[in-house]
Amino acid sequence: MRDEVVADLEWAAEYWPDLIEMRIPGTRRPWRQTELTPEVIAERDERDRIERFERSRLSLGASPAPLDISVLQTVLDLLVQADDLAAQVADLLGYEELPPPGPGEMDARPYLLFVARRVLDVGDELFVEHVARIARTMVDRVAHSLCMVYTGQALDVECPWCHQPDAWRVRELPGGQVAIVCESSVVCEPPTREVGTWWGGRPVWPIQDWERLARHIQAAEERAA
Ligand SMILES: [Zn+2]
């Protein structure tokens, strides 16, 4: 649970702009370099902090499309939760609190990343578990919002196993799991260790596996280049 809490918070932060900007998950964010050194993380922390003050790209008025009302509710709920958690962590560890979001400001990433970097320094195991539960709910809500908006969308990648372009779709599976499914017209059979699960004979990768999947795509593209 201790490792998962950080991964969940970082995941919610990574997909935050997709939630706000209504971008199709998978076309841009999942396929990026994910191995971050401590220096890069510190730099990004600082950058996020500066961006919060200098930039209002993520503010409500600047959104390129009106947000779906239930997505907006998710955004607002998570922003409040992230701000609260960051304040609690700051309080427990004796850091100065981050400034609260300004009016119309909807960027939860500085708070999520602040908590992700420091929550494991909090000695209170019950508190860490409390944060872990909230972080997992955040992942579920972000995933469902993205899925609700983008379900059925094709991802702009070639499946590295069946080599079909545009075969991957975002789907909500029975049970509410959000996943990428390879809906290739040919048989797609990744090796067992590379596939999250199967659904109707098709390989499926739950949204939490997308980082790993992204690294695989990158490696395949590099080999091809
Ligand atoms: Zn495939």
Boltz pocket constraint, residues with backbone or C-beta under 6 A from the ligand:
constraints:
  - pocket:
      binder: B
      contacts: [[A, 159], [A, 160], [A, 161], [A, 162], [A, 163], [A, 164], [A, 167], [A, 182], [A, 183], [A, 184], [A, 188], [A, 189]]
      max_distance: 6.0
